[in-house]
Amino acid sequence: MNPNKKRLRRSMMFLNAQKPGLIKDPYIYKPDSIMLDLEDAVATNQKDAARFSLYHALQEIDYRGVERVVRINGLDSEYWKEDVRVCVAGGCDAIRIPKTESPLDVKAVEEEVIKAEKEFNRPEGSTLIMAAIESARGVMRALDICESSERLFGIALSGGDYTKDLQTHITGTGIELMGARQNMIIAARAAGIQCFDTVYTNLDDMEGFRRDVEGIHLMGFDGKSIINPRQIDIVHEIFTPTQKDIIFAEKVVKEIDEKKALGIGVFTVDGKMIDIAFYDGAKRTINLAKASGVYKGDL
Amino acid sequence: MINAVGRDIPQEILDITGKEVFQGVHYRDGYTYKKDGPNTKCVINSNGSKLVKDIREALVKCEIKDGMTLGFHHHFREGDYIVNMVMEEVHNMGIKDITICASSLGKAHDKIVPYIEDGTITNIQSSGVRGKIGEAISTGKLKGLAIMRSHGGRVRAIESGETRIDIAFIGTPTCDDYGNCRGIGGKSDCGVLSYAMVDGDYADKVVAITDCLVPFPNFPAHISMTKVDYVVEVDAIGDPAKIATGAAKPTTDMRKLMMADYCTQFVVNSPYFKDGFSYQTGVGGASIASTISLAKIMKERNIRMKFGVGGLTKPMCDLLINDQVDCLLDTQDFDLAAVESVKNLKHFRISAGEYADPFNKGAVVNKLDFVILAALEVDVHFNCNVVVGSDGMITGAQGGHPDTAAGAKCTIVIAPLLQGRTPAICTDVTTVTTPGESIDVVITDYGIAINPARQDLIEAMKDVDLPFKTIEELRDIAYSITGEPERVQFADRVVGIIESRDGTVMDVVRQIKPFEFADEK
């Protein structure tokens, strides 16, 4: 398995792949991933220019550990196969498939990726895939999509197109997205992959954005797509365990390891009843804290 | 001759100007001299007013002739009409060989370029120039030399008699018929007349030009009738929309906000951030954002500012409104909030001389703890360039940059690592305007460099969680992104000098020439 499949992806920042000023140094804002867009942000007659710019960015710019995901054009377009070749030739970390509606979509992209990896002498399996779900059909087939490929590290909700398909619109309350979010996170967890939430486009409403991120964090999402570096700090703050959480998780892991050796199954930590069922959750907190760079302990 | 910032100043320039090369910021500390004084035509007869019909009549009465030096101020910023109005009349009268001595010139004065080309104007002395005048100088159209000097340096040059102003034209928002000028009121309100005060004191002839004539006495006068020879009323002295704009909306540009945050964190972790500190900042997005976040921390930690200096904008004036600063010392107002704030009793007008003149008995800048500045380029010696673009064209102004940098205990320069596709942090700046010995800290979006000469600041920051790097590391990151740029190619002719605030020569600016690739030579 590609070791990056389960890496930390709290924030995924969209950038127009055609804009050198945007893509030259987004790493200074420290997002976990950037999403270099060849699809909606790029005008039809600029697709080739965008690919050219993307290829050189992937080849020449040291993104200092920030994951480089590329959103290719839809499978219903004439552009996507050439997009895949450029992504793989440039050496991107992952490809995002827009408007995914079935496992066949993922398979089709995977096939092109394999061909390109051979053509450009890239290690087999080095290019990961994620699937954006943007329709009612896609949501209803989420589990099948999640289980369609070993390369697939996650699925992401695209709220704009999805709400149009549902014949509603983005309200800012999240009501219109409830079903899709719930269905997708359950499917992703069932398949053991990650799940990412849609963008929040009102940059003047940072409080609304915060509430939105808090909600999807509680639902279990791994991260959020963002459109502006101003949104990064809030996402990271909410998705990064607090020192209180980390200390408690550390105690839980250590106590369970210790008590297990003594044959004790149930005990209390800071007045809370703890048993083996807490172990995985506590380990996840520690791992997330480590990946976020806030854990300095020895676990 | 090589000066203290390593720049080779041609002997010919030293001979023409009678100047010495720059020898360090404190080279002339303790220098003793006798101040110059104006020729004064007394008004004893009590009949009549000083009002004249128009600018032309004022010029005739002032006995304008070829070769004179005319003084102007820049309080109307990019909304100024005065320079163009006066120079048009001078041109129409067929006068030649004029030296303009302005506190600054900008794009508002593009219209005088034909007068440079036809020899009406042959010398320019200014804090800097932007727009087409800059292009005219850089392409060799000015027959004489452009002298770029700081706000403090201009006062020094005039007070010491190095520059003698024959006629000063003082645009004034309100004036009475006897010449009492005030920077407030009227439709062209600019708040203060700080830069013009030295013109009032030292010019042989002083002409006040206003678009709001008020009954005598227009008191308290910012420039007194005792210094004014003639008063002219015109329809408009400037475009109010460009003189003082509404307060700039705080920036939402994350890059600027990040640099602002680094700056604030540096300030509050430095040893100078304590009750009673003093502070000056500029009008850039990062500077304004930094002032806003600094105000929050001052409140949290119950720390008051003793005085703020400026070039003022709303965030600085808000400190006064919110009782976080004892007083403001004002040389210029950049927005309507600052103009309005002048009415506050703790908001004091000061002259450019009080602000920054190195040749008086101590200026306000000497009492600054912090100054936050910007720069077009900073090099690995911490030298700054704020006047000449990386393309070799004159495109900026020194303003108070070298004055405040020299005076403040902690001088912080904020500059994005890349200005477009050009590295702002480089091996050698195109032109030195502020010497590295005055610069303590450089803050970029990629990290912060402290001048190694400030080991005390390096020590104070050793446990502070900020992205510290050496200036060479910052330069290397910039070059790793853009490549190392080839040096701009200049012709031999010197078109301007960058004067140090003490009157010595910091650098020269040469005529630009089209770039020649190596294989074309």
Interface residues (C-beta under 8 A of the other chain):
Chain A: K24 D25 I28 Y29 I61 D62 L203 N228 P229 R230
Chain B: T252 M254 R255 L257 M258 L418 D445 Y446 S480 I481
